[in-house]
Amino acid sequence: MPSFPLDLQASIDKEIGLLALAEMYEDDISADLVIAIDGGRYSVRMNSNTQPVIFPDDELLTSVGRFVSLHTEYGTRLQSIAYHYEKDPTGSWDWSAVFQYDRR
């Protein structure tokens, strides 16, 4: 099997981040986007400090689907991704991500 395309993953990561941040209100200073994966199926949960539930738009869900499909195609056994977004004092957003894999 060819090696996993980290450059493609990074591109989709960036796309997901931009689409997630488009869902934020001006008052939001932090947000979380959690993707749970079971086989080729996935669920998305998103919230911010001012929005207890955010319903992601179709474009964000499509990007998440591409991300999940990429990992499924390469057999990485990715189980979940937790993105955290934090607005700094200048108004820019920083982000981090935690990836969880099935170790079996």
C-alpha positions in Angstrom: 0.0 0.0 0.0 1.4 3.5 -0.8 2.4 5.7 2.0 -0.3 7.9 3.6 -0.5 11.4 1.8 0.2 13.8 4.7 0.1 16.8 2.3 -3.5 15.9 1.3 -4.5 15.4 5.0 -3.0 18.8 5.8 -5.0 20.4 3.0 -8.3 18.9 4.2 -7.4 19.8 7.8 -7.0 23.4 6.8 -10.3 23.3 4.8 -12.1 21.8 7.8 -10.7 24.5 10.1 -11.7 27.4 7.8 -15.2 26.0 7.4 -15.5 25.4 11.2 -14.4 28.9 11.9 -17.0 30.2 9.5 -19.6 28.9 11.9 -18.4 31.1 14.7 -20.0 34.2 16.1 -18.0 37.3 16.8 -18.3 36.6 20.6 -16.9 33.1 20.3 -13.5 32.7 21.7 -13.2 28.9 21.7 -14.8 26.0 19.8 -14.5 22.2 19.5 -15.2 20.0 16.6 -15.2 16.2 17.4 -15.4 13.6 14.7 -16.1 10.0 15.8 -15.5 7.3 13.2 -16.8 3.7 13.1 -15.7 1.9 10.0 -16.7 4.2 7.1 -19.4 6.0 9.1 -18.8 9.1 11.1 -20.6 11.6 13.4 -19.8 15.2 14.0 -20.3 17.2 17.1 -19.5 20.9 17.2 -19.9 23.6 19.9 -18.4 26.9 21.0 -18.3 28.9 24.2 -21.5 30.8 23.1 -23.1 28.0 21.1 -23.8 24.8 22.9 -24.7 23.0 19.7 -23.6 24.0 16.2 -25.1 22.2 13.2 -22.3 22.1 10.6 -23.2 23.1 7.1 -23.1 20.7 4.2 -19.7 21.9 3.0 -18.1 21.2 6.3 -19.7 17.8 6.4 -18.5 17.0 2.9 -14.9 17.9 3.9 -15.1 15.7 7.0 -16.4 12.9 4.7 -13.4 13.3 2.4 -11.1 13.2 5.4 -12.7 10.1 6.8 -12.7 8.5 3.3 -9.0 9.2 3.0 -8.2 7.5 6.2 -10.5 4.6 5.4 -8.8 4.2 2.0 -5.3 4.0 3.6 -6.5 1.7 6.4 -5.2 4.0 9.2 -7.8 2.8 11.7 -8.5 6.4 12.8 -11.3 6.4 15.4 -11.7 10.0 16.2 -10.4 13.5 15.7 -10.9 16.3 18.3 -10.1 19.8 16.9 -9.9 22.7 19.4 -10.0 26.3 18.2 -9.0 29.2 20.4 -9.1 32.9 19.6 -6.0 34.8 20.8 -6.1 38.4 22.1 -5.5 39.8 18.5 -8.6 38.0 17.2 -6.6 35.3 15.3 -7.6 31.7 15.7 -5.1 29.0 16.9 -6.0 25.3 16.6 -4.9 21.9 17.8 -6.0 18.4 17.0 -5.9 15.1 18.8 -6.1 12.0 16.6 -7.0 8.6 18.1 -6.3 5.4 16.3 -7.3 1.8 17.0 -4.0 0.1 18.1 -5.1 -3.5 17.3 
